[in-house]
């Protein structure tokens, strides 16, 4: 398996060039088809991507938390800017993710496997809990929630 097929991707990218690279690689990969067809896997975990934001928000918030300043006005200000920054373009990335998932669902159903949307461990990543229901509703039974306890612990 080539690692670039599995890790260098962002299914929620608004750049069709990136999703046009990712979707065929996942649905058409011989290694994945072999795993599906031999019954070795019943689900494929999908990391749904991220919303590009200023990468300084999260480290600054963590630093303030470490300094026990999580209730400070600075922490509140950084948090509010982080939320606003993500909200500016989240809908575009969620729409791109919906398109990618609907393309992948056809192959997944034909092969009898589920697509697991994994919870994420950074705020800018997709999906946040309030975005998950809409994505799961695209194809219930084929698109499902996949829980990573490490991610859940990290995100808090």
C-alpha positions as CSV (number, residue, x, y, z in Angstrom):
1,X,0.0,0.0,0.0
2,X,1.2,3.5,-0.8
3,X,0.9,5.8,2.2
4,X,0.1,8.8,0.0
5,X,-3.2,7.1,-1.0
6,X,-4.3,7.0,2.6
7,X,-2.8,9.9,4.4
8,X,-2.1,12.8,2.0
9,X,-5.7,13.8,1.5
10,X,-8.6,16.0,2.6
11,X,-11.9,14.7,1.5
12,X,-13.5,18.0,2.5
13,X,-11.2,20.0,0.3
14,X,-13.0,22.5,-1.9
15,X,-10.3,21.9,-4.5
16,X,-11.8,19.4,-6.9
17,X,-8.2,18.5,-8.0
18,X,-7.5,17.2,-4.5
19,X,-10.8,15.3,-4.2
20,X,-10.5,14.0,-7.8
21,X,-7.2,12.5,-6.7
22,X,-8.5,11.1,-3.4
23,X,-11.9,9.5,-4.4
24,X,-10.6,7.3,-7.2
25,X,-7.6,6.2,-5.1
26,X,-9.8,5.1,-2.3
27,X,-12.6,3.5,-4.3
28,X,-10.3,2.1,-7.0
29,X,-7.3,0.9,-4.9
30,X,-6.5,-2.7,-5.6
31,X,-5.3,-3.2,-2.1
32,X,-8.6,-2.0,-0.6
33,X,-10.6,-4.0,-3.1
34,X,-8.7,-7.1,-2.1
35,X,-9.4,-6.5,1.5
36,X,-13.1,-5.8,0.9
37,X,-13.6,-8.7,-1.5
38,X,-11.9,-11.2,0.7
39,X,-14.0,-10.2,3.6
40,X,-11.1,-9.1,5.7
41,X,-12.8,-5.7,6.3
42,X,-16.4,-4.7,6.7
43,X,-15.7,-1.0,7.1
44,X,-13.2,1.6,5.9
45,X,-12.5,4.5,8.2
46,X,-12.6,7.9,6.5
47,X,-10.8,11.0,7.9
48,X,-13.1,13.6,6.5
49,X,-10.7,16.5,6.2
50,X,-10.4,19.9,7.8
51,X,-11.4,23.5,7.4
52,X,-8.2,25.6,6.8
53,X,-7.7,28.1,9.6
54,X,-4.9,30.0,11.2
55,X,-2.7,27.2,12.7
56,X,-1.8,29.4,15.7
57,X,-5.2,29.3,17.5
58,X,-5.0,25.8,18.9
59,X,-1.4,26.0,20.2
60,X,-2.1,29.4,21.8
61,X,-5.2,28.0,23.5
62,X,-3.3,25.0,24.8
63,X,-0.5,27.2,26.1
64,X,-3.0,29.4,27.9
65,X,-4.6,26.3,29.4
66,X,-1.2,25.0,30.5
67,X,-0.6,28.4,32.2
68,X,-4.0,28.0,33.9
69,X,-5.4,30.9,32.0
70,X,-8.2,29.1,30.3
71,X,-10.7,31.6,31.8
72,X,-8.8,34.6,30.8
73,X,-10.0,37.2,28.4
74,X,-7.1,36.3,26.1
75,X,-8.2,32.7,25.9
76,X,-11.8,33.8,25.3
77,X,-10.7,36.1,22.5
78,X,-8.5,33.4,20.8
79,X,-11.3,30.9,21.1
80,X,-13.9,33.3,19.6
81,X,-11.5,34.1,16.6
82,X,-10.9,30.3,16.1
83,X,-14.7,29.6,16.0
84,X,-15.3,32.5,13.7
85,X,-12.5,31.6,11.4
86,X,-13.7,28.0,11.0
87,X,-17.3,29.1,10.5
88,X,-16.3,31.3,7.5
89,X,-15.6,28.4,5.2
90,X,-16.9,25.3,7.0
91,X,-20.0,25.1,4.8
92,X,-17.8,25.0,1.6
93,X,-15.7,22.1,3.0
94,X,-18.8,20.2,4.2
95,X,-20.3,20.4,0.8
96,X,-17.1,19.1,-0.8
97,X,-17.1,16.3,1.7
98,X,-20.7,15.4,0.9
99,X,-19.9,15.2,-2.8
100,X,-16.9,12.9,-2.1
101,X,-18.9,10.7,0.2
102,X,-21.7,10.3,-2.3
103,X,-19.2,9.2,-4.9
104,X,-17.6,6.7,-2.5
105,X,-20.9,5.3,-1.3
106,X,-21.6,3.6,-4.6
107,X,-18.5,1.5,-4.5
108,X,-18.8,0.8,-0.8
109,X,-22.4,-0.5,-1.2
110,X,-21.4,-2.6,-4.2
111,X,-18.6,-4.2,-2.2
112,X,-20.8,-4.6,1.0
113,X,-18.7,-2.4,3.2
114,X,-19.5,0.6,5.4
115,X,-17.7,4.0,5.5
116,X,-16.8,5.1,9.0
117,X,-16.6,8.8,9.7
118,X,-14.1,9.1,12.4
119,X,-14.4,11.7,15.2
120,X,-11.5,14.1,15.0
121,X,-9.0,15.5,17.5
122,X,-8.7,19.1,16.4
123,X,-11.4,21.8,16.3
124,X,-10.8,22.7,12.6
125,X,-11.3,19.2,11.5
126,X,-14.5,17.8,10.0
127,X,-16.9,16.8,11.4
128,X,-17.7,18.5,14.6
129,X,-20.4,16.7,16.6
130,X,-23.1,19.1,15.3
131,X,-22.1,18.4,11.7
132,X,-22.1,14.7,12.0
133,X,-25.8,14.0,11.9
134,X,-26.1,15.6,8.5
135,X,-23.3,13.5,7.1
136,X,-24.6,10.3,8.5
137,X,-28.0,11.0,7.0
138,X,-26.5,11.0,3.5
139,X,-26.7,7.2,3.4
140,X,-27.7,5.6,6.7
141,X,-26.3,2.1,7.1
142,X,-23.4,2.7,4.7
143,X,-22.0,5.9,6.2
144,X,-21.6,5.4,9.9
145,X,-19.9,7.0,12.9
146,X,-16.5,5.6,13.9
147,X,-15.4,6.5,17.4
148,X,-11.7,6.9,18.2
149,X,-11.3,7.2,22.0
150,X,-7.9,8.8,21.7
151,X,-9.3,11.6,19.6
152,X,-12.3,12.0,21.9
153,X,-10.0,12.3,24.9
154,X,-7.7,14.8,23.2
155,X,-10.5,17.0,22.0
156,X,-12.1,17.0,25.4
